[in-house]
């Protein structure tokens, strides 16, 4: 038997809840395409700034 719990609204630790990263003047010169926007969405939270935690518990019988 297993149970799943979902918890919402955690701040993304990678982007600190900002949803993405901005290129500063130094990193702008390394962009592959100059037409790319100066803001890159965070890959961990998909640009939302928030994460959802899904916790699964699997219950098993004790072995004695």
Biotite code that builds the C-alpha atoms (Angstrom):
import biotite.structure as struc

atoms = struc.array([
    struc.Atom([0.000, 0.000, 0.000], chain_id="A", res_id=1, res_name="UNK", atom_name="CA", element="C"),
    struc.Atom([1.288, 3.497, -0.746], chain_id="A", res_id=2, res_name="UNK", atom_name="CA", element="C"),
    struc.Atom([0.201, 7.086, -0.174], chain_id="A", res_id=3, res_name="UNK", atom_name="CA", element="C"),
    struc.Atom([1.174, 10.275, -1.968], chain_id="A", res_id=4, res_name="UNK", atom_name="CA", element="C"),
    struc.Atom([1.110, 13.741, -0.432], chain_id="A", res_id=5, res_name="UNK", atom_name="CA", element="C"),
    struc.Atom([1.497, 16.993, -2.378], chain_id="A", res_id=6, res_name="UNK", atom_name="CA", element="C"),
    struc.Atom([2.790, 20.239, -0.872], chain_id="A", res_id=7, res_name="UNK", atom_name="CA", element="C"),
    struc.Atom([2.655, 23.512, -2.828], chain_id="A", res_id=8, res_name="UNK", atom_name="CA", element="C"),
    struc.Atom([4.331, 26.907, -2.844], chain_id="A", res_id=9, res_name="UNK", atom_name="CA", element="C"),
    struc.Atom([7.985, 26.209, -2.101], chain_id="A", res_id=10, res_name="UNK", atom_name="CA", element="C"),
    struc.Atom([10.436, 28.842, -3.316], chain_id="A", res_id=11, res_name="UNK", atom_name="CA", element="C"),
    struc.Atom([12.744, 27.483, -5.996], chain_id="A", res_id=12, res_name="UNK", atom_name="CA", element="C"),
    struc.Atom([16.238, 27.196, -4.509], chain_id="A", res_id=13, res_name="UNK", atom_name="CA", element="C"),
    struc.Atom([17.955, 27.495, -7.875], chain_id="A", res_id=14, res_name="UNK", atom_name="CA", element="C"),
    struc.Atom([16.552, 30.886, -8.940], chain_id="A", res_id=15, res_name="UNK", atom_name="CA", element="C"),
    struc.Atom([15.578, 32.046, -5.413], chain_id="A", res_id=16, res_name="UNK", atom_name="CA", element="C"),
    struc.Atom([11.944, 32.436, -6.500], chain_id="A", res_id=17, res_name="UNK", atom_name="CA", element="C"),
    struc.Atom([12.730, 34.864, -9.346], chain_id="A", res_id=18, res_name="UNK", atom_name="CA", element="C"),
    struc.Atom([11.772, 32.415, -12.088], chain_id="A", res_id=19, res_name="UNK", atom_name="CA", element="C"),
    struc.Atom([14.894, 32.961, -14.151], chain_id="A", res_id=20, res_name="UNK", atom_name="CA", element="C"),
    struc.Atom([18.249, 34.568, -14.644], chain_id="A", res_id=21, res_name="UNK", atom_name="CA", element="C"),
    struc.Atom([19.303, 37.748, -16.411], chain_id="A", res_id=22, res_name="UNK", atom_name="CA", element="C"),
    struc.Atom([22.438, 38.018, -18.477], chain_id="A", res_id=23, res_name="UNK", atom_name="CA", element="C"),
    struc.Atom([24.664, 40.805, -17.231], chain_id="A", res_id=24, res_name="UNK", atom_name="CA", element="C"),
    struc.Atom([27.009, 42.714, -19.550], chain_id="A", res_id=25, res_name="UNK", atom_name="CA", element="C"),
    struc.Atom([29.779, 40.152, -19.049], chain_id="A", res_id=26, res_name="UNK", atom_name="CA", element="C"),
    struc.Atom([27.715, 37.035, -19.859], chain_id="A", res_id=27, res_name="UNK", atom_name="CA", element="C"),
    struc.Atom([25.767, 38.705, -22.672], chain_id="A", res_id=28, res_name="UNK", atom_name="CA", element="C"),
    struc.Atom([28.789, 38.323, -24.973], chain_id="A", res_id=29, res_name="UNK", atom_name="CA", element="C"),
    struc.Atom([28.667, 34.516, -24.569], chain_id="A", res_id=30, res_name="UNK", atom_name="CA", element="C"),
    struc.Atom([25.111, 34.135, -25.858], chain_id="A", res_id=31, res_name="UNK", atom_name="CA", element="C"),
    struc.Atom([24.915, 31.958, -28.946], chain_id="A", res_id=32, res_name="UNK", atom_name="CA", element="C"),
    struc.Atom([22.370, 34.161, -30.669], chain_id="A", res_id=33, res_name="UNK", atom_name="CA", element="C"),
    struc.Atom([22.311, 37.914, -30.117], chain_id="A", res_id=34, res_name="UNK", atom_name="CA", element="C"),
    struc.Atom([18.541, 37.939, -30.700], chain_id="A", res_id=35, res_name="UNK", atom_name="CA", element="C"),
    struc.Atom([17.952, 35.740, -27.637], chain_id="A", res_id=36, res_name="UNK", atom_name="CA", element="C"),
    struc.Atom([16.275, 37.603, -24.767], chain_id="A", res_id=37, res_name="UNK", atom_name="CA", element="C"),
    struc.Atom([18.444, 38.763, -21.883], chain_id="A", res_id=38, res_name="UNK", atom_name="CA", element="C"),
    struc.Atom([16.457, 36.623, -19.438], chain_id="A", res_id=39, res_name="UNK", atom_name="CA", element="C"),
    struc.Atom([16.780, 32.853, -19.254], chain_id="A", res_id=40, res_name="UNK", atom_name="CA", element="C"),
    struc.Atom([13.935, 30.959, -17.485], chain_id="A", res_id=41, res_name="UNK", atom_name="CA", element="C"),
    struc.Atom([14.957, 28.686, -14.630], chain_id="A", res_id=42, res_name="UNK", atom_name="CA", element="C"),
    struc.Atom([15.047, 25.053, -15.744], chain_id="A", res_id=43, res_name="UNK", atom_name="CA", element="C"),
    struc.Atom([14.133, 23.650, -12.316], chain_id="A", res_id=44, res_name="UNK", atom_name="CA", element="C"),
    struc.Atom([10.857, 25.565, -11.815], chain_id="A", res_id=45, res_name="UNK", atom_name="CA", element="C"),
    struc.Atom([10.099, 26.280, -15.506], chain_id="A", res_id=46, res_name="UNK", atom_name="CA", element="C"),
    struc.Atom([10.153, 30.014, -14.877], chain_id="A", res_id=47, res_name="UNK", atom_name="CA", element="C"),
    struc.Atom([7.453, 29.931, -12.168], chain_id="A", res_id=48, res_name="UNK", atom_name="CA", element="C"),
    struc.Atom([9.698, 30.612, -9.147], chain_id="A", res_id=49, res_name="UNK", atom_name="CA", element="C"),
    struc.Atom([7.768, 28.043, -7.101], chain_id="A", res_id=50, res_name="UNK", atom_name="CA", element="C"),
    struc.Atom([8.022, 24.274, -6.721], chain_id="A", res_id=51, res_name="UNK", atom_name="CA", element="C"),
    struc.Atom([5.648, 21.512, -5.672], chain_id="A", res_id=52, res_name="UNK", atom_name="CA", element="C"),
    struc.Atom([6.863, 18.660, -3.473], chain_id="A", res_id=53, res_name="UNK", atom_name="CA", element="C"),
    struc.Atom([5.350, 15.229, -4.055], chain_id="A", res_id=54, res_name="UNK", atom_name="CA", element="C"),
    struc.Atom([6.116, 12.801, -1.250], chain_id="A", res_id=55, res_name="UNK", atom_name="CA", element="C"),
    struc.Atom([5.338, 9.112, -1.732], chain_id="A", res_id=56, res_name="UNK", atom_name="CA", element="C"),
    struc.Atom([5.208, 6.708, 1.191], chain_id="A", res_id=57, res_name="UNK", atom_name="CA", element="C"),
    struc.Atom([5.214, 2.983, 0.595], chain_id="A", res_id=58, res_name="UNK", atom_name="CA", element="C"),
    struc.Atom([3.948, 0.947, 3.527], chain_id="A", res_id=59, res_name="UNK", atom_name="CA", element="C"),
    struc.Atom([5.418, -2.539, 3.954], chain_id="A", res_id=60, res_name="UNK", atom_name="CA", element="C"),
    struc.Atom([5.040, -5.173, 6.613], chain_id="A", res_id=61, res_name="UNK", atom_name="CA", element="C"),
    struc.Atom([7.714, -5.478, 9.272], chain_id="A", res_id=62, res_name="UNK", atom_name="CA", element="C"),
    struc.Atom([10.201, -8.281, 9.115], chain_id="A", res_id=63, res_name="UNK", atom_name="CA", element="C"),
    struc.Atom([11.043, -9.821, 12.485], chain_id="A", res_id=64, res_name="UNK", atom_name="CA", element="C"),
])
